[in-house]
Amino acid sequence: MIRIGIIGCGGIATGRHIPTFKQFETVKITHVFDINVEVAKSVSKQFDIPYVSESAEALIDAVDAVVITTPNKFHAPLSVLALEKNKHVFCEKPMAKTSEECQQMIEAEKNSKGILHIGYHYRFMKEAMACKSLIESGKIGKPLVIRVQSMRRRKVPGWGVFTNKDLQGGGALIDYGCHLLDLATWLSGSLKPIEVSASTYNVLSKQQAPVNEWGAFDPESFEVDDHVSAFIRFENNISMLFETSWAANVESDCEHISISGDLGGIDVFKMRYNEASNGMMSTTQIDYVQTDKTFEYLQAENFIGAIQGVSHLKVQPQEAKYVSQMIEAIYESARTNQAIKIGE
Ligand SMILES: NC(=O)c1ccc[n+]([C@@H]2O[C@H](COP(=O)([O-])OP(=O)(O)OC[C@H]3O[C@@H](n4cnc5c(N)ncnc54)[C@H](O)[C@@H]3O)[C@@H](O)[C@H]2O)c1
């Protein structure tokens, strides 16, 4: 039996990870910890979890694996602490606030008997897995140009600490855009980014009395990005046009990834692929992908299988670090008004 402890008992822990891990007979959630002890007690009671730990360290000592669902600032120090104690780590996305912290997590994992998973759950969606298998079968050939949009119309999270730069490291990009950056680069072959040119905005969220569908927030204290555009270059002359937003004046929310290759092109949401051969152009729409498991179940199953040594972790720490490097370079490019090269 793998004993699991939850650090940070907020929305994603209670809405996703606790109910999901409870479906597996090979694991048991034995401990919870939250800096707000009343929250931890209430979650322990609600989900019938036996122990409320007095500290993150005490929890780590008492379990085999931890799920880290705190604000982003604590992802790296808690992951490193757990890995140093040879515990397995499931850390929510983004991997960390900075690429330097990501590297510390990678080093800690190398020296640990524990494994490190980062919660880029879009990879476990049926469309993502189907596209990955089509791409790996050679359907689009070599990827050339990638277009990514992860757009929300006027949906700044009005709860939690999502607009707090110190705790989160940024706004729409690090919180939401990171998912599609990860998915698009993984689908295209775990691309290594080399240069970024970007602009960031928070004009709409700084306006007085902003129209917002996801609760109220204070424009005065809004200190993060709500809209980002970027041009990203990768090794082997692959490039990406990227846009993400929490608050844009667009007609509707949209998640879009399209990858144009030398043999064909693929759209992920909604799935279709484009080909040109024998004097003809065709587009095939994928109407149905067979699967009987949800993405959250598949993600947890992959983590548990990797602990048991029967599965390969689908999200590799180095890939999650590439995402953090792109995010960091986007912020730096916007701040300095110049293109930013990405090193190791
Ligand atoms: N994969 C996804 O789609 C997804 C969705 C939502 C959130 N997340 C990620 O999960 C994390 C948490 O988000 P959330 O929506 O649950 O936030 P939340 O604000 O609802 O919950 C965070 C909890 O962590 C607690 N906390 C804060 N600092 C702590 C610390 N140092 N030690 C222990 N507990 C601490 C808070 O008291 C709170 O209960 C974030 O990193 C976020 O990016 C991922």
Ligand as a Chemical Component Dictionary entry (heavy atoms), coordinates in Angstrom:
data_LIG
# 
_chem_comp.id                   LIG 
_chem_comp.type                 NON-POLYMER 
_chem_comp.pdbx_formal_charge   0 
_chem_comp.three_letter_code    LIG 
# 
loop_
_chem_comp_atom.comp_id 
_chem_comp_atom.atom_id 
_chem_comp_atom.alt_atom_id 
_chem_comp_atom.type_symbol 
_chem_comp_atom.charge 
_chem_comp_atom.model_Cartn_x 
_chem_comp_atom.model_Cartn_y 
_chem_comp_atom.model_Cartn_z 
_chem_comp_atom.pdbx_ordinal 
LIG N1  N1  N 0  -3.706 21.178 -13.209 1  
LIG C1  C1  C 0  -4.605 22.140 -13.149 2  
LIG O1  O1  O 0  -5.395 22.340 -14.059 3  
LIG C2  C2  C 0  -4.679 23.018 -11.933 4  
LIG C3  C3  C 0  -5.883 23.642 -11.613 5  
LIG C4  C4  C 0  -5.924 24.448 -10.469 6  
LIG C5  C5  C 0  -4.783 24.635 -9.718  7  
LIG N2  N2  N 1  -3.607 24.030 -10.072 8  
LIG C6  C6  C 0  -2.383 24.269 -9.296  9  
LIG O2  O2  O 0  -2.544 23.753 -7.973  10 
LIG C7  C7  C 0  -1.953 24.625 -7.028  11 
LIG C8  C8  C 0  -3.001 25.025 -5.997  12 
LIG O3  O3  O 0  -4.093 25.633 -6.653  13 
LIG P1  P1  P 0  -5.552 25.666 -5.995  14 
LIG O4  O4  O 0  -6.470 26.079 -7.074  15 
LIG O5  O5  O -1 -5.836 24.408 -5.268  16 
LIG O6  O6  O 0  -5.353 26.871 -4.966  17 
LIG P2  P2  P 0  -6.164 27.140 -3.630  18 
LIG O7  O7  O 0  -5.880 28.553 -3.271  19 
LIG O8  O8  O 0  -7.581 26.707 -3.767  20 
LIG O9  O9  O 0  -5.479 26.148 -2.543  21 
LIG C9  C9  C 0  -4.158 26.279 -2.100  22 
LIG C10 C10 C 0  -4.086 25.760 -0.668  23 
LIG O10 O10 O 0  -2.705 25.725 -0.266  24 
LIG C11 C11 C 0  -2.635 26.201 1.075   25 
LIG N3  N3  N 0  -1.265 26.664 1.293   26 
LIG C12 C12 C 0  -0.716 27.855 0.951   27 
LIG N4  N4  N 0  0.594  27.856 1.254   28 
LIG C13 C13 C 0  0.881  26.645 1.792   29 
LIG C14 C14 C 0  2.071  26.038 2.283   30 
LIG N5  N5  N 0  3.241  26.688 2.285   31 
LIG N6  N6  N 0  1.991  24.778 2.793   32 
LIG C15 C15 C 0  0.809  24.115 2.814   33 
LIG N7  N7  N 0  -0.347 24.627 2.350   34 
LIG C16 C16 C 0  -0.303 25.874 1.814   35 
LIG C17 C17 C 0  -3.695 27.276 1.178   36 
LIG O11 O11 O 0  -4.064 27.517 2.530   37 
LIG C18 C18 C 0  -4.817 26.655 0.340   38 
LIG O12 O12 O 0  -5.689 25.865 1.142   39 
LIG C19 C19 C 0  -1.352 25.796 -7.825  40 
LIG O13 O13 O 0  0.012  25.559 -8.049  41 
LIG C20 C20 C 0  -2.091 25.749 -9.155  42 
LIG O14 O14 O 0  -1.310 26.194 -10.249 43 
LIG C21 C21 C 0  -3.555 23.210 -11.147 44 
# 
loop_
_chem_comp_bond.comp_id 
_chem_comp_bond.atom_id_1 
_chem_comp_bond.atom_id_2 
_chem_comp_bond.value_order 
_chem_comp_bond.pdbx_ordinal 
LIG N1  C1  SING 1  
LIG C1  O1  DOUB 2  
LIG C1  C2  SING 3  
LIG C2  C3  SING 4  
LIG C2  C21 DOUB 5  
LIG C3  C4  DOUB 6  
LIG C4  C5  SING 7  
LIG C5  N2  DOUB 8  
LIG N2  C6  SING 9  
LIG N2  C21 SING 10 
LIG C6  O2  SING 11 
LIG C6  C20 SING 12 
LIG O2  C7  SING 13 
LIG C7  C8  SING 14 
LIG C7  C19 SING 15 
LIG C8  O3  SING 16 
LIG O3  P1  SING 17 
LIG P1  O4  DOUB 18 
LIG P1  O5  SING 19 
LIG P1  O6  SING 20 
LIG O6  P2  SING 21 
LIG P2  O7  DOUB 22 
LIG P2  O8  SING 23 
LIG P2  O9  SING 24 
LIG O9  C9  SING 25 
LIG C9  C10 SING 26 
LIG C10 O10 SING 27 
LIG C10 C18 SING 28 
LIG O10 C11 SING 29 
LIG C11 N3  SING 30 
LIG C11 C17 SING 31 
LIG N3  C12 SING 32 
LIG N3  C16 SING 33 
LIG C12 N4  DOUB 34 
LIG N4  C13 SING 35 
LIG C13 C14 SING 36 
LIG C13 C16 DOUB 37 
LIG C14 N5  SING 38 
LIG C14 N6  DOUB 39 
LIG N6  C15 SING 40 
LIG C15 N7  DOUB 41 
LIG N7  C16 SING 42 
LIG C17 O11 SING 43 
LIG C17 C18 SING 44 
LIG C18 O12 SING 45 
LIG C19 O13 SING 46 
LIG C19 C20 SING 47 
LIG C20 O14 SING 48 
# 
